[in-house]
Amino acid sequence: MPDTSHCDEVLTFIAMKYTNRTINLILLLSIVFLGHGAVWAQNQGPEFKEYELVTLTDSRISTLSDRYNRTHQVYGYRVQIISSSKKEKAKKAKSVFASKYQGYVAHEIYQQPFFIIKVGDFLSKIEAEKLHREIREEFPESFVLPDIVTPFEQYSAKD
């Protein structure tokens, strides 16, 4: 009688492979349909309403904040545009600067015998250098120097 054990093994393997494919197909379809149902169920949840956040502030807080911003001084940098013994020359330089470079605060200082105009209130030297590069053709005597500044005054002037 011929040996059929090999044929039995092949038939068993084919049956197992067919069964595994069927099981895999059933699992895949189950996951697809169940997953679709889960997504659909998520869309059926309660709707979220958007609310507007309203903040109530005391006017005294704004007053204190403004006062602090005007008086708080730190180490920073300014650009000196002119130093002259003639007041008119310094005032003219200040008005020329104010007309061409709006948004920067110009400080007029008298240190006997000179009238000095310094502009800007910068926290970093890089910011001051940026302005200096813009104005150095118009004001060739200008240079960046460390100074005590009121930095928030600068930003409120630009707004």
Secondary structure, DSSP 4 states (H G I P E B T S, - for coil): ----HHHHHHHHHHHHHHHHHHHHHHHHHHHHHHHHHHHHHHHTSPPPPP--------HHHHHHHHHHHHH--EEEEEEEEEEES-HHHHHHHHHHHHHHSTTS-EEEEEETTEEEEEEEEESSHHHHHHHHHHHTTT-TT-EEEEEEE-HHHHHHHH-
